[in-house]
Amino acid sequence: MKTREYQYDNLRLLLIALVVLGHLLEIAGEFPHKETLYAVIYSFHMPAFLFLSGMFARFDRSKWIFGMALPYLVLQWLYTAFVEKLGDPWVHVQFSRPYWILWYLFVLAIYTLLLPVYDAPSATGRWLMVAASVALALLVGCDKSIDYQWSASRIIAFQPWFLLGYYFRRADGLRARWNGGGRTLRGIVLGLAVACCVLLEWLLLRQGVTAKMMLGAYGYEDLGYSWQMRGLIMCCAASVIFLLFAGLAPHLKRRIPVITVLGQNTLPIYLFHGFFFHLLRLKFPYLLAQSWQVLLVWVGLLLLLGNPATGRVTSFLFGGGWYHLLQTRRGRGRSIAPGEKI
């Protein structure tokens, strides 16, 4: 029986908590160092999530249809209809521009379809694939016509992180060399990575980077930045990812009360926190006027949406549970009746 890897459940909660906090900061009234914290979160949280998604990626037709394609269509309709009903004049029901957080689900579905292409047979081929994806991520910002439509810009801009996670999970030799390198050597490398991370974050803030520059959805001309800035953003994300997965993850290999359970149910947090966000944004912004209110709503959403009951319902609805139940009942209905000849 395969042992549950609790370190990744714990990391999932950390990352989804940052996603929710980042979104709440967008509409928060007061919060200490709000702009700085917001920029720091956006400098790595989605690349890290895609890295983690890449680690566990595999193609399963049923899972792809009922866990990605169908949820995208249903939630795209629900979100756009909900926000339009709340009175946002810029939002209308459509399916060609993944709405808000749904870009991640759409992009993940595309990457999953591309897994046969990503399956390079050799280490050299994998490194070439990563190098090509990095080059494309830097070049895509030069063409302003590649934007939100079908999340084309994000598919290209974030592809390196998914690829790196996908290959890292399968790089047994690389992980073995790291684990066998000795505590002193690992400590030195991690210390250098921390210094590099702090330096890169400082450089980004000093250069006046904005969250929009880190969304992967805008061309360089639209926001007045360059491929060098995107390269700096990518280096910063890479250093944080290294610290999370090589430095922090080995210390999280145990079940942590509440944290691990919530980390095992991050899907409903991701899928549904947006409804609360837009309700607060358009109808009740005063509920996020103070810092304590932001923190209270933040923790409340994590506990409400990340509990096992919500997770089971979400898995049933958007994980194909209902389909498998119908198939099981259908199979029973077609079973041979007593006395029937075969």
Secondary structure, DSSP 4 states (H G I P E B T S, - for coil): -PPP-HHHHHHHHHHHHHHHHHHHHHH-S--TTHHHHHHHHHTTHHHHHHHHHHHT----HHHHIIIIIHHHHHHHHHHHHHHHHHT-TT----SSS--TTHHHHHHHHHHHHTHHHH--SSHHHHHHHHHHHHHHHHHGGG-TTSSSGGGHHHHHHSHHHHHHHHHHHT-HHHHHHHHTT-HHHHHHHHHHHHHHHHHHHHHHHHTT--GGGGSS-S-HHHHT--HHHHHHHHHHHHHHHHIIIIIIGGG--SPPTTHHHHHTTHHHHHHHHHHHHHHHHHT-GGGGSSHHHHHHHHHHHHHHHSSHHHHHHHHHHHSSHHHHHHHHHHHHHTSPPTT---
